Amino acid sequence: MNSAFAKVSNLKVNRISKIAIILASSTFFLYALVQAPIFKNLLAGAFSCSG
C-alpha cells in the first residue's frame, strides 16, 4: 500500500516538473524569438503589408 502511494506521488511530481520545464522552455523560446531581429522584421512587414 505504501509503495503504491509513493508511485502516485512520484508521478504527480514528475508531471508537475514536466509542465514547469515546458513552460520555462517555451517562455525562453518566445523571448528569444521576440529578441531576434529577423522575427521583428517579419512582424513589421506583416503589419505594414496588411494596411
C-alpha positions in Angstrom: 0.0 0.0 0.0 2.8 2.4 0.9 4.7 1.7 -2.4 1.6 2.4 -4.4 1.1 5.8 -2.7 4.8 6.6 -3.3 4.4 5.8 -7.0 1.3 8.0 -7.3 3.0 10.9 -5.6 6.1 10.4 -7.7 4.0 10.5 -10.9 2.4 13.8 -9.8 5.8 15.3 -9.1 7.1 14.2 -12.5 4.1 15.6 -14.2 4.4 19.0 -12.4 8.1 19.2 -13.2 7.5 18.3 -16.8 4.9 21.1 -17.0 7.3 23.5 -15.3 10.1 22.6 -17.7 7.8 23.0 -20.8 6.6 26.4 -19.5 10.1 27.6 -18.8 11.5 26.5 -22.2 8.6 27.9 -24.2 8.8 31.2 -22.4 12.5 31.4 -23.1 11.9 30.4 -26.7 9.3 33.1 -27.2 11.6 35.6 -25.6 14.4 34.6 -27.9 12.1 34.9 -30.9 11.0 38.4 -29.9 14.6 39.5 -29.4 15.6 38.1 -32.8 15.8 40.9 -35.5 14.5 38.5 -38.2 11.3 38.0 -36.3 10.9 41.8 -35.7 11.4 42.4 -39.5 8.8 39.7 -40.4 6.4 41.2 -37.9 6.9 44.7 -39.1 6.5 43.5 -42.7 3.3 41.6 -42.0 1.7 44.6 -40.3 2.8 47.1 -42.9 1.6 45.0 -45.8 -1.8 44.4 -44.2 -2.6 48.1 -44.2 
